[in-house]
């Protein structure tokens, strides 16, 4: 596929997924006319608009490999995005990364308050599982159960939360490259991996048939984080919509500090090539996954 066609395919899919996710959030997180209103407003503030929607985009692309109904892929994508947004709300809190800006606007605890931010994150975490358990998401209860189990694993101590704990420890430890790699595989990579595998779960593809997708997800997850580390050094805060250079200020080891800029760039490119190679058994139906792999290292925010 030509580069222009690939970019056009990606741009169209990004627009469709972003609009679909916002519409779902708008309907699923309607503000009630009671004292809970402020909580719902904080959830909507964090969830609607902004963000790359990478995880629901990956889920849609993986689902397309197996002709999964896109409305179903989008609904599961909303659950994944709710989990992702919860993690951002909590990561931004003063007791964690203490950030004031996210997606180009004040973080939830700044726009509301710490307590509301905690509850908004808690609620989005819970809603992710509520949506996955709903028969409207998938008719097969075994599919719904597997989605819930895998998302719980990706979000918990063996996944995203464990990676965040390692990230906090990184401020007072000298991590080597294998440890930083493990940190990012958990903190960033686990939810990306779930997003890709969920598309296959929706199609009832057995675990052994998902091996190429797992390899693809592992490689783009690391490539995505290396690109983030590079942008933390060279990026534009206006484009990023968040504060940059924080890892350097905190003395944390990153892919850039451990490898240097040029070697980090080369490693990200190699990982993208490797990710695309995992899709060798698929044809044009994997075009969007290939385009996303290239996007994760070519993006500017």
C-alpha positions as CSV (number, residue, x, y, z in Angstrom):
1,X,0.0,0.0,0.0
2,X,1.3,3.4,-0.9
3,X,2.4,5.8,1.9
4,X,-0.3,8.3,0.9
5,X,-3.1,5.6,0.9
6,X,-1.8,4.3,4.2
7,X,-1.9,7.8,5.8
8,X,-5.4,8.4,4.4
9,X,-6.6,5.0,5.8
10,X,-5.2,5.9,9.2
11,X,-6.6,9.4,9.2
12,X,-10.1,8.3,8.3
13,X,-10.0,5.5,10.9
14,X,-8.8,7.9,13.6
15,X,-11.6,10.4,12.9
16,X,-14.2,7.7,12.9
17,X,-13.0,6.1,16.1
18,X,-12.5,9.4,17.9
19,X,-16.0,10.5,17.0
20,X,-17.5,7.2,17.9
21,X,-15.8,7.0,21.3
22,X,-17.0,10.6,22.1
23,X,-20.5,9.7,21.2
24,X,-20.5,6.6,23.3
25,X,-19.0,8.4,26.3
26,X,-21.6,11.2,25.9
27,X,-24.5,8.7,26.1
28,X,-22.9,6.3,28.7
29,X,-21.8,9.0,31.1
30,X,-24.9,11.3,31.1
31,X,-25.0,13.7,34.1
32,X,-27.7,12.8,36.6
33,X,-29.9,15.5,38.2
34,X,-28.7,14.7,41.8
35,X,-25.7,15.3,44.0
36,X,-23.5,13.0,41.9
37,X,-23.5,15.5,39.1
38,X,-20.1,16.9,39.8
39,X,-18.6,13.4,39.7
40,X,-20.1,12.7,36.3
41,X,-19.0,16.2,35.0
42,X,-15.4,15.3,36.0
43,X,-15.6,12.0,34.2
44,X,-16.9,13.6,31.1
45,X,-14.2,16.4,31.4
46,X,-11.5,13.7,31.3
47,X,-13.0,11.3,28.8
48,X,-14.7,13.3,26.1
49,X,-12.5,15.0,23.5
50,X,-8.8,15.0,23.1
51,X,-6.3,12.1,23.2
52,X,-5.1,9.9,20.4
53,X,-7.6,7.1,21.0
54,X,-4.8,4.7,20.1
55,X,-6.2,1.8,22.1
56,X,-9.7,1.8,20.6
57,X,-8.1,2.4,17.2
58,X,-5.9,-0.7,17.7
59,X,-8.9,-2.7,18.9
60,X,-10.9,-1.7,15.8
61,X,-8.0,-2.6,13.5
62,X,-7.5,-6.0,15.1
63,X,-11.2,-6.7,14.9
64,X,-11.2,-5.8,11.2
65,X,-8.8,-8.7,10.6
66,X,-11.6,-11.1,11.6
67,X,-14.6,-9.0,10.3
68,X,-15.8,-8.2,13.8
69,X,-18.8,-5.8,13.8
70,X,-17.3,-2.3,14.2
71,X,-20.1,-1.3,16.6
72,X,-19.0,-4.1,19.0
73,X,-15.3,-3.2,18.5
74,X,-16.1,0.5,19.4
75,X,-18.0,-0.5,22.5
76,X,-15.1,-2.6,23.8
77,X,-12.8,0.3,22.7
78,X,-14.8,2.6,25.0
79,X,-14.2,0.3,27.9
80,X,-10.4,0.2,27.2
81,X,-10.4,4.0,26.8
82,X,-12.2,4.4,30.1
83,X,-9.5,2.3,31.8
84,X,-6.8,4.4,30.1
85,X,-8.4,7.7,31.1
86,X,-8.8,6.4,34.7
87,X,-5.0,5.7,34.8
88,X,-4.3,9.2,33.5
89,X,-6.5,10.9,36.1
90,X,-4.7,9.0,38.9
91,X,-1.2,9.3,37.4
92,X,-1.7,13.1,37.4
93,X,-2.6,13.4,41.1
94,X,-0.1,15.1,43.5
95,X,0.6,11.7,45.1
96,X,1.7,10.3,41.8
97,X,3.2,12.3,39.0
98,X,1.7,15.6,40.1
99,X,0.9,17.1,36.7
100,X,-1.1,20.3,36.1
101,X,-1.8,19.8,32.3
102,X,-3.2,16.9,30.3
103,X,-4.5,16.9,26.7
104,X,-4.0,20.6,26.6
105,X,-6.1,21.5,29.6
106,X,-5.9,21.5,33.4
107,X,-5.8,18.0,34.9
108,X,-8.9,16.7,36.6
109,X,-7.7,17.4,40.1
110,X,-6.9,21.0,39.1
111,X,-10.2,21.6,37.3
112,X,-12.2,20.0,40.1
113,X,-10.4,18.8,43.3
114,X,-8.3,15.8,44.4
115,X,-11.2,13.9,45.9
116,X,-13.4,14.3,42.8
117,X,-10.5,13.2,40.7
118,X,-9.9,10.0,42.7
119,X,-13.7,9.2,42.4
120,X,-13.8,10.0,38.7
121,X,-10.9,7.6,38.1
122,X,-12.4,4.9,40.3
123,X,-15.7,5.3,38.5
124,X,-14.2,5.0,35.0
125,X,-12.3,1.9,36.1
126,X,-15.6,0.3,37.3
127,X,-17.5,1.4,34.2
128,X,-15.0,-0.3,32.0
129,X,-15.9,-3.7,33.4
130,X,-19.7,-2.8,33.6
131,X,-19.7,-2.2,29.9
132,X,-17.7,-5.3,29.1
133,X,-20.1,-7.4,31.2
134,X,-23.2,-6.0,29.4
135,X,-24.8,-8.4,26.9
136,X,-25.1,-5.4,24.5
137,X,-21.3,-5.7,24.1
138,X,-21.3,-9.3,23.0
139,X,-23.9,-12.1,23.0
140,X,-21.5,-14.8,24.1
141,X,-21.0,-14.7,27.9
142,X,-17.7,-16.6,27.6
143,X,-16.3,-13.8,25.3
144,X,-17.4,-11.2,27.8
145,X,-15.8,-13.1,30.7
146,X,-12.5,-13.5,28.8
147,X,-12.5,-9.8,28.0
148,X,-13.1,-8.9,31.6
149,X,-10.3,-11.3,32.8
150,X,-7.8,-10.0,30.3
151,X,-8.5,-6.4,31.0
152,X,-8.2,-6.9,34.7
153,X,-4.8,-8.6,34.2
154,X,-3.7,-5.8,31.9
155,X,-4.7,-3.1,34.4
156,X,-3.6,-4.6,37.7
157,X,-0.3,-5.4,39.5
158,X,0.8,-7.6,36.6
159,X,0.2,-4.8,34.2
160,X,-0.5,-1.1,34.3
161,X,-0.6,-0.6,38.0
162,X,2.5,-2.6,38.5
163,X,4.3,-0.5,35.9
164,X,3.2,2.7,37.6
165,X,4.7,1.3,40.9
166,X,8.0,0.6,39.1
167,X,7.8,4.2,37.7
168,X,7.5,5.6,41.1
169,X,10.4,3.5,42.3
170,X,12.5,4.8,39.4
171,X,12.8,8.2,41.0
172,X,15.0,6.7,43.7
173,X,16.6,3.8,41.8
174,X,19.1,3.3,39.0
175,X,17.2,1.2,36.6
176,X,19.1,-0.6,33.8
177,X,17.7,-1.1,30.3
178,X,16.0,-4.5,30.9
179,X,14.3,-3.0,34.0
180,X,13.1,0.1,32.1
181,X,11.9,-2.2,29.3
182,X,9.9,-4.3,31.8
183,X,8.5,-1.1,33.4
184,X,7.2,0.1,30.1
185,X,5.9,-3.3,29.0
186,X,3.7,-3.1,32.1
187,X,2.8,0.6,32.4
188,X,2.2,1.3,28.7
189,X,2.4,-2.0,26.9
190,X,-0.1,-4.1,28.8
191,X,-3.2,-2.1,27.9
192,X,-2.0,-1.7,24.3
193,X,-1.5,-5.5,24.2
194,X,-5.0,-6.0,25.5
195,X,-6.5,-3.7,22.9
196,X,-5.0,-5.8,20.1
197,X,-5.8,-9.1,21.6
198,X,-9.4,-8.1,22.4
199,X,-10.1,-7.8,18.6
200,X,-9.3,-11.5,18.3
201,X,-11.2,-12.4,21.5
202,X,-14.3,-10.8,20.0
203,X,-13.9,-13.1,17.0
204,X,-13.4,-16.2,19.2
205,X,-9.9,-16.8,17.9
206,X,-8.2,-19.3,20.2
207,X,-5.2,-18.2,22.3
208,X,-2.7,-20.1,20.1
209,X,-4.0,-18.2,17.0
210,X,-3.3,-14.8,18.6
211,X,0.5,-15.2,18.8
212,X,1.3,-12.9,15.8
213,X,-0.9,-10.2,17.3
214,X,0.8,-10.5,20.7
215,X,4.2,-10.1,19.0
216,X,2.9,-7.1,17.1
217,X,1.5,-5.5,20.2
218,X,4.6,-6.1,22.3
219,X,6.8,-4.4,19.7
220,X,4.6,-1.3,19.0
221,X,4.1,-0.9,22.7
222,X,7.8,-0.5,23.2
223,X,8.2,1.6,20.1
224,X,5.4,3.9,21.3
225,X,7.2,4.4,24.6
226,X,10.6,5.1,23.0
227,X,8.9,7.7,20.8
228,X,7.4,9.2,24.0
229,X,10.8,9.3,25.6
230,X,12.3,11.1,22.6
231,X,9.4,13.6,22.5
232,X,10.0,14.3,26.2
233,X,13.4,15.5,25.2
234,X,12.7,17.1,21.9
235,X,8.9,17.7,21.8
236,X,6.7,20.7,21.8
237,X,4.7,21.1,24.9
238,X,1.9,22.9,23.0
239,X,1.5,19.9,20.7
240,X,2.0,17.3,23.5
241,X,-0.7,19.0,25.6
242,X,1.3,18.2,28.8
243,X,4.5,19.1,30.6
244,X,7.7,17.7,29.1
245,X,11.2,17.0,30.5
246,X,9.8,15.7,33.8
247,X,11.6,12.4,33.6
248,X,14.9,14.2,33.2
249,X,14.1,16.5,36.1
250,X,13.2,13.6,38.3
251,X,16.4,11.7,37.4
252,X,14.5,8.7,36.0
253,X,16.2,6.4,33.6
254,X,14.5,6.3,30.2
255,X,15.2,4.7,26.8
256,X,16.9,7.9,25.7
257,X,19.1,8.3,28.8
258,X,20.2,4.7,28.6
259,X,20.6,4.4,24.8
260,X,21.1,8.0,23.5
261,X,18.8,9.7,21.0
262,X,20.1,8.2,17.8
263,X,20.2,4.7,19.1
264,X,16.7,5.1,20.6
265,X,15.4,6.3,17.3
266,X,16.9,3.3,15.5
267,X,15.5,0.9,18.0
268,X,12.0,2.3,17.6
269,X,12.3,1.9,13.8
270,X,13.5,-1.7,14.2
271,X,10.6,-2.5,16.5
272,X,8.1,-1.1,14.0
273,X,9.6,-3.2,11.3
274,X,9.5,-6.2,13.5
275,X,5.9,-5.5,14.5
276,X,4.9,-5.3,10.8
277,X,6.7,-8.6,10.1
278,X,4.5,-10.3,12.7
279,X,1.5,-9.5,10.4
280,X,3.1,-11.4,7.4
281,X,0.3,-14.0,7.5
282,X,-2.3,-11.3,6.8
283,X,-3.1,-9.4,3.7
284,X,-4.7,-6.1,3.0
285,X,-7.0,-6.6,6.0
286,X,-4.0,-5.8,8.2
287,X,-3.3,-2.5,6.4
288,X,-4.6,-0.4,9.3
289,X,-2.5,-2.2,11.9
290,X,0.6,-1.6,9.7
291,X,-0.3,2.1,9.4
292,X,-0.7,2.4,13.1
293,X,2.7,0.8,13.7
294,X,4.4,3.4,11.5
295,X,2.3,6.2,13.1
296,X,3.5,5.4,16.7
297,X,7.0,6.6,15.8
298,X,6.2,9.2,13.2
299,X,3.7,11.2,15.4
300,X,4.6,14.6,16.8
301,X,2.6,14.3,20.0
